Structure formats: C-alpha cells, structure tokens
C-alpha cells in the first residue's frame, strides 16, 4: 500500500512540474469592457510594429521582474490551471500559487492531490508545497524538492533527463523571451487600440512556425539582440522536442511600451497549449526562501526508493 501511495505521489509531483511548461504556452485574449479601434495611436504611427515590439522586448528584459497572473489550458488537462505570484528572470526566481483540478486529475481518481499548490523556485531548484497528500507517507513532510541538476544526474541518459526536466527547464522563460521570438515573425502587426481594465493599450500580434524560426540564422534574426545564440537554440530545441509546430502571440502594451497582457497559443499534434498572462508591478522584489529541510522530501531520493527514474514510466508499477 505504501508503494502505491508513494508512486501516486510521485506521479502527481512530476505532472505538476511538467504541466508548468505552460510558462511558454498560450491563452485566450481578453478585452474586458473595452473597444477596439483600427486606427493606430500617435506612437504607433511613428514606429513600425516591429520597432514597437523591439522596444517592448528591451524594456521588459531590463525590468527583470513582475507580478503575474496566468491561466493555462493544455491537451489532457481536465480544466484550466491558474497561477499567480511574482517572478524574476534575472536572476530566475519565483513564488507562485497554482490552483485547478489538473493535479488531481493527472494522478487518478483515488489520489488525494490538492487542488491548490504553492511553488517556490530559486537557485535552479523548485519546491512544491503538497500538504496532506505527502504528510501521511513522509512523516509529516509537506514540501517536495525538484533539483534539476540532481534529476539529470539521476536519469543517467540524456533522453530521459530531458523528459524528466522538460517542464522545469521551461519555467524560467521570461515574457521578454517569448516576445523576442515574435520579432522574427513575418507577419507581426498592430491590431489597434484596446482597453484593458479601463486603461488604453495597443494590441500587437504575430505568428511564426518552428520551420520559419529554424530557417533564420541566429546572427541574422531580429531576436538576436535580445537572445544569445545559445538561448535561442535552447528555446527552439525545446519547441522541437515538445512537438510544437507554430506559435501565435498577442501582446497588449501600455503607454510606456510595457506588456500588460500576453496571449500565447502553441500548436502541436496533440492539440493547442494556451495561456494568458497579466503582468503588473514591474521591478517588484522577488526573494523567495527555501522551506525548512526537515519539512522537505527530495524527489530524486524518492525516485531511488522506488527503483530509479524508470519507476515512473507507464506500466512500471
């Protein structure tokens, strides 16, 4: 019985981590109580859509942090997942609360997985608060630790390491990195002026396929000014490995060229991943702390108890 419960716990924990790869996903756009105008603003008239988005990408990169609210859907998820909290992308650090039935649905009908979890990320380690679903099997410990470097080492081979850490690697993607890829879009355009929460914004959109991105040499790409060649290759490799074939991005900018909302849709053979992000409080302090060691169980150590990474493969238990 303990092995069954622990294996279910492992499945819930890993699924929760992997589903967060939606930090590079997409979502439905929002135009709450506002109107759309096809006439560009004065600022938009003076600059091309590409120039405006380049300025927004630069400013977002320099802001280094923000408060985010996100809603995500993906193939296989029983309902939308919501996340809210603060994120820093230089250096990477996060403190989010996630809610939704995605965790419980992924673990099966008999799981007692919570519908809300807190996630803390710092120093390439993610900590996930899982409450009572863990406490019964861990002597009261309620936090799960995901150490990327240790997980890769435990996997033993590159393919399995990529599978285990895919979602975790993607979590550090900043809004600026997503916008940078849009700069390579052949059809980026200014949609018009729209109001979000009563404030005027400028709506821009574009789309690009993985094939188009791969055809552009890094040194000749518009995104090259904001993404290193290594970072760009990493992003494209991640899209390729995830089966992502195309990306549609909508961005709403305020009068300071800062994104206040982003909608990303990524298409794959399994269906579309969609996410909406709302950004406020740029430059907010992000200083999460690791939970106490005596309240934490290490995911890698749990894998070793179960018999290694293969214990989580289909049919292994």
Secondary structure by P-SEA (a helix, b strand, c coil): caaaaaaaaaaaaaaaaaaccccccccccccccccccccccaaaaaccaaaaaaaaaaaaaaaccccbbbbbbcccccbbbbbbbbbbccccccccccccaaaaaaaccccccccbbbbbbcccbbbbbbccccccccccccbbbbbaaaaaaaaccaaaaaaaccccccccccaaaaaaaaccccbbbbccbbbcccbbbbbbbccccaaaaaacccccccccccccaaaaaaaaaaaaaacccbbbbbbbbcccccccbbbbbbbcccbbbbbbbbbcccccbbbbbbccccccccaaaaaaaaccccccccccc
